[in-house]
Amino acid sequence: MFPSLYISHGSPMLALEPGASGPALARLAAALPKPKAIVMVSAHWESSELLVSGNPQPETWHDFGGFPQALFEVQYPAPGNPQLAAEVVELLKADGLPARIDTQRPFDHGVWVPLSLMYPQADIPVVQVSLPTRGGPALQTRVGHVLASLREHGVLLIGSGSITHNLRELDWHAGPESVEPWAKAFRDWMIEKLEANDEAALHDYRQQAPNAVRNHPSDEHLLPLYFARAAGGEFSVAHQGFTMGALGMDIYRFG
């Protein structure tokens, strides 16, 4: 059975400058059987309701500005999977979670940046599930539980965000050895609670974790972690690191 993964996707420039994360993602993919399909929750598809991408051939969306032209030329032409999208909607509805298909959704960079490093052939169908941020950790935990059964059928479940994400406090010239203590303290607390399987503390992280709001002024980049955790099994750290002083690049495996 496949694990589920939480990937800190960092800056969009990861696609061109993969640093230590690129080899870590490539090793992770190589250690797994080839998935029949991938279902992803990305920090960059916030929504008010649960949506599932049913686009058969999603475009590569360069949903950012101010980066080199070479980044805007990167394409990730993986197919969608409308049949799997419909199955995901039915699973969610059966658990009392209203969801519907979005037939137009392209791949945001929370999807194509990490997948371009894991599966550069872009030959595995990808379905996205949106992130109703107002539902918080509890909703993502529920969605993860509901979709966990897909792992038994060759589907890889991925939450894509960042373990820390305060863009206003980044040092764009800092090397990988430079880590802000307030960011490290938060990351270490999260790992401690994940290892202890302390769901109550994890759900209440904004009150309990050190420097929680400083690390996540808004929580869309952490919420995919709860999806991955609930969808998978035993927690382990696949990769650890920071870039730009405070942008956590950790990759976690569940199962």
MOVENHU-V225098 format. One record per helix or strand of 3 or more residues. SS is the DSSP state (~ for helix, > for strand). FROM is the first residue (numbers start at 0). LEN is the number of residues. If there is no record, write none. Layout:
BEGIN
SS,FROM,LEN
SS,FROM,LEN
END
This chain:
BEGIN
>,3,5
~,11,4
~,18,12
>,36,10
>,49,4
~,68,4
~,81,13
>,98,4
~,108,10
>,124,7
~,132,21
>,154,7
~,166,3
~,180,15
~,198,5
~,204,4
~,211,4
~,219,12
>,234,5
>,250,4
END
